């Protein structure tokens, strides 16, 4: 096959394109502008077509017009890269469907939204199939095409992960070990819900895998969607969309600078700690320091996070206690004295270790169980209300917390998901004992029944 590669490929894309043996299905997911369509369709798919001993192949998109615009005719599209490819948009005397002639082979262009078209087209076995934004395709088309090809390549857009295609096809794929850590924890959790299928490969690509983008262009794209919105989660983080959306609507008005926070007058300081010692996940130990102002605003002022994944020597509760004390000392010097750290009461090991350190070293700090009588859904209600009224603010240096707010979603049962919440939990542990001092409590408590008040 003669390719005219007119752009630079990242190492991951080079590995993707060169992985042609022992691969039956390639699944590509990631951020906007990561180059998935250009490289998956224009290089990998066409290479697989060239290597195939089958004559007939398929490119499927939402419409044939979308396929022409985004895959075939675009800059660096199939016709740019493969000068020997000929596109017959209206078919010809031998083939009534739109198709590409390439190396004595035929690549049909189909709309998976047009059932009459694809039902008429799918009559035999095909060599290679490329499906653009396959997670929004007609599931009957997907089920039919799975039995009719030797190689299948699917790119995804960030859609509802509860669609049947995810557990039927997509989540059976697994990343190569070399790139496993590139897959966001939220997506890896989805993949692990179902058993892997041999030769199903998963790839996650970001802006940084697209060598055609400069650093300035990447930063510009990252500012298009406000942090904390569903658009930011889908387009900038490349995460799957939840039908019910994000738990928190964190707006730019809720994010302030250190200098702005320094101008505020605080009456209470508090620290919360959520813990996880897992080496098998991206779960974190999080330390979150908050201040409550005299006019009732809760401000997340400082954070620190730790993760055991990929550490040669895993940290233990004694390490975490040392970090807690160091954090509280730094917080005292930077913001004010928080006497108590409220630690997840599910982790009695860390709490016992902290209290032992207090006795042995005559520490001024207290270490208490987190106040968790208030249900998680009620905590979300309270915090979302405060975000709306401007009574919950986050200093812009707390990037892990801000990132979680752009991911933390309701699950399929309309409950806050069990994940992407360690920084959020740490922050809640810090403010829960003082919730009556935040915002207009007398108004909120009439709307939200708080179980902890019973």
N, C-alpha and C positions, 0 to 999 in steps of 0.2 A: 504494500500500500504506500502510495506517495502522499505524504502529508506536508503541507507548508505551514509549520508552526511559527506563527508570527508574534508570539508573546512568550514570556518566561513562565515556567511552571514552578510551583513550590515543591519541596521534597515530598510532601505528602501526596500532592497530585501526581507527581512522577511515579510514586509507588502505586497509587491507584490505577494509573493508566497501564503500568507494566504488569499488574497482577491479572494475568489472563488464564492461568491454569487453576483448576480446582475451585472455580467460582461459578456458581449457577445464578446467583442473584446478588446484585449490588444495590444497596439502599443509601442514598445521599440526603443528608439533612444539614441544616446550619443557618447562618445568618443571611440577611439580604446581601447582595453584591459580593458573595463569596466565590462566584465563578462556577457554581455547580452545573448549571445548564450548559454553558459553553464547553466545558471540558468533558463532562459526562457524555453529552450527545456528539459533540464535534470530534472528540479524540477517542475516548474509550469505546463508545458504542460502535463508531465507524471502524475501529481496529478489530473489534470482535466480528463485525460483518465481513471484513476482509478475510479473516481467518476461518470463517464458517464455510462448511461444504454445502450449505443450503442456499437456494437461489432467492427465496422470498423472506423479507424481514419487515418489521413494523416500527414506525414512530407514531405514538398516540399522544394527543394533547386535548385540552378542553374543546377546542375547535381547530379545524385545519388552518384558519386564519391565524390563530395563536401560534401554531407550529411554524407557519411561514415567517411570522414576525420575530419570534423569540429563539427559534432553533435553526431555521434554514437560511433566511436572508439577512439576519442581523450582522453587524460587524463582528468578525471572528466567528461567524456561524459556519454551518457545514459547507456552504458554497465558497466561502472565503478560504477555508482550510484545505478543502479538497477540490482542486481546480478541474479534476476529471469527473466530478459529479454533475449530473444534469437533472434539473428539477422540471417535472411536467405537472404543473399545477392543475391543469384541466384533464389530466389523463392523456391517453393516446389510443391508437387503434387496437393495441394489444391489451392495454390495462385501463379500465374505465375510471379507476380511482386515482386521485393525486398520488404521485410517487416520485422517487428519486432513482435515476439510473446510475449505478456505481459498480464498476468492475464486473460487468456482465451480470449484475444482480439487481433486484428490485426491492426498494424500501417503500412500502405503502405508508401514506400519511392519513391517519384516521382521527376522527373526533370520538372520544369516549362518551361524550354527552349525546351523540346521535346514535341511538340504539339500532335504528334501521340500517344505518351505514355499517357499523361494526359487526352486526349479526350477519349481514350479507358478505362481509369481507372474510370473516373467520370460518374458513371451510377446511383448512388443512393444517399442516405443521409448518412452523416458521423457525428460522435460525435464531435471530436476535430481535429483541423487543425493547424499545426505549419508551417509558411512560413519563411524561412531564407532569409534575404536581400530582403524582399518582394517588396520594391519599384523598383527593377529592373526586377521583374517578368513580364511575358507576361500578358498584361492587360486583355486579353480575359480569361486567366486562373483565374485571380483575380475575374473578374465579375462572372464567372461560380461558383467558389468555395464559394462566398459570400452567395449563396442561398442553399448551401449544407452542412451546419454545425451548431452545437449548440454553439460551442466556437471556436474563431479564435485568434491565437497569431502570431503577425508579428514583426520581428526585421528588422531594417532599416540600410542601409549604407548611408553615406552622398552623396546623388545624387542630380540631378537637381530637384528642387522643382516645376518646371513647368510640370513635368510628370503627366499624368492624374490620376494616383493612389492617388496623394496627395489630390486633392479636392474631388475625388470620395469616398475615404475611410479614409486616414490617418488624414486629417485635421478636420474630424468630431469628433475626440477623444479629451477629455479634461483631464487634470491632477486632481488628488484629491487635495483639498484645502491645505492639509498638505504639499504637495510637489510642489505647483504651482510656488513658487519663485525659484525653482531649474531649471525651464525651461528658456533657454536664450530668451531674448526679441525678437530676430530675429525670432525664431521658434514660440513663442507665437503669434506674429503678423501674421504668416502664418496660424496657427490654427484658429485664429479669423476671417479669411476671409470667413469661411463657418459655417453654423449652427451646433451646437453640436448634436450628436445622443445619446440618452439615452443608458447607459451601454457600451459606447465606452470609454476606458480608455487609457490615454497617460502617458508614463513614460520616464524620461530623466535620464540616468545614466552616471557617470564619473569614472575616475581612482579611485577616493576616495571611490566609492561604492564597489570596488573590494578589499575585505579584504585579498586577496591572494598576493597583491602587497605591498612591503615595500615603505617607503617614498623615499628611494634611487632609487628604480626601477621606481617609478613614475617620479621623476625628470629626470632620464635617458631617459625615453620615450618621455618626453616633449621637449628634445633637438634634437630629430631625425629630425624634420621638421623645417626649418628656419622660424622664426617669419615673418609674413606678406605674406607668400606663401599660395596658395590654399590648399596645403597639410596640412599646420598648421591649417588652418580654419576647414578643414574636420576632420582630425584625432585627433588633440589635443584639439580643442574647441568643436568638435562634431556637427558642424553646417552644414547645407545643402549646397551642392555645387551649384554654379550658372553656367549655361552653358557658359556664357560670362566671368566669372571669376572676380577676384578682380580688383578694380580701381587702386590700388597702389602695385607696386612690391618693397616692403620695404625689402632690403637686409641687411645682417649683416654689410656690409661696411657703411650703412647709420646710424648705431646706434653706438654712441660713449659714453665714460664715462664722468663724471663731470670733472675729472682731465684733460682729453683731451680738453674739451671745455674751461677750464680755461686758456689754453695755447694760445687761439685764441685772435685776436685783433678785437674788435667790434667797428663799427661806429654808429649803430642805435640799439635801444631797443624799443620794442613795445609789447602791451598786447591786446589780443582779448578775448571777452566774448560772449559765446552762452548761451541762457537761456531756461529753461523749468521748469514750476511749477507743472506739472502733478503729481497727486498721483496714477494714474492708469497705469503708464508705467515706464520703466526703463530709460526714457529720463533724461538728466542731465543738470545742470548748469556747464559750463566748463570755466575755466580761463587758458589761454595759453600765456606764455611769450616767445618771440623770440628775438634773436639777429642776426644782419646782419653784417658779417665781412667786413673788408676793401677789401678783395679779392672776395666779392660777394657771400659768402655762407650764407644761412639762417639756423639757428640752433634753434630748439625748446629746450629751456633751463629749463623750469619749468612749472608745471601744477597743477591744483587743481580742483576736481569735487565734486558736491553735487547732491543728488537725494532726491526727496520728498516722494518717495514710501516707505510705511511702517513707516513713521514718525508720532508719536502721535500728535505733533504740527507742522504743515507744515511751512516751511520758506516762507517769503514774500520778495518783492523787497527791503524793507529797510534792511533786513538781508543780501541780496546779495550785496548791495552797501557796507555794512561794510566789507564783505569778499573781495570785489574787492580792497578796500583801503588797507586792511591788506596784501593782496597778492602783491600789487604794492610796499608796503613798504619793504616786505621781498625780493622781486625781486631786488629793488634798492640796498639793503644791500648785497645781494648774487652775483648779476651780474652787475647791472648798472641802471641808471635812465631812465625809460620809462615814459615819461610825459603823454601819452595819452592811454586810454583804449577804444578800438573800440567795441561797444556793438551792438548786433543784432538789426538792425533798425526796425524789426517787433515788438520789445518789447519797445514801447515808455514809458511804465510805469516805467520800471527800469531806463531808460535813464533820465526821469524827476526826479526820486528820487535821482539819482546820482548827477545831476546838483544842486538840492536843497541842498544836503549835501555839495557840493563844496562852495556854497554861504554862508551857515550857519557856516561852519568851516574853511573858507579861505584855502581850500585844494589847494595844488600846482598842482594836477593832473587835466587833462581834460578828459571829457567823451563825445565821439562823436559817431554818427551813423556809423555802419560798411559800408565800401565801397563795395557795392554789384552790381555795374553795370556790372562787369565781370561775365558772366554766369557761372553756376556751372560746366558745362562740360569743359569750358575753364580753370577754376581753376584747375580741375583735370589734364588737358593736361599740364599746366605749372608745376604743382607739380611733375607729373610723369617724365617729362623731366628733372627736377632738380635732382630727385632721381637717374635717369640714369647717369647723369654727375657728381654725387657726390656733388652737390651744395645745397642739402637739407639734413640736418642731425638732428637726434633726440637723446637727452641725455637719457641714458638707465633708468633713474629714472622716465621718463614719461610713465608709464606702461599703463595707460588708453588710451593714444594716440596710442601707439604701438598696443594695442589690437584691437582698432577700425580699424587700417590699415589692420589687418588680417581678417576683417569681411566685410568692406565697399565694395560693389559690384555693378556691373551694373545690372539693372533690365531687364525684358523680352523685353523692348523697347530699350535696349542698351543705357539707360541713367543712371547716378549715382542714386542709390536708395535713397528714402526719409527715411532715418533711419541709425542707426549705424554711425552717422556723427557729433555728438555734439562736441567732442574734435577736430575733423578735421575742423569743421566750425570755432571754436574759433581760431585755428591756422591760418586759412585763413584770418579771420578778422584782425589779427595782421600783416600779411605780405602784404595784398593787396595794401595798400597805398604806399608800397615801392618796388613793384614787379620789377620795372625797375633797381633796384640796385642788383638784385639777378641773379646769373649765367651770361650767355652771352645773355643779353636781345636783342642786335642788331641782333643776329642770330635767336633767338626764335620768335621774332615778325614777321619775314618774313614767318615763317611756320604757326604760330597760329594767326588768326585774332582775336584781342581782342576788343570786342564791346565797352569797356569803353574808348577806344582811339578815338571813333568817336565824 
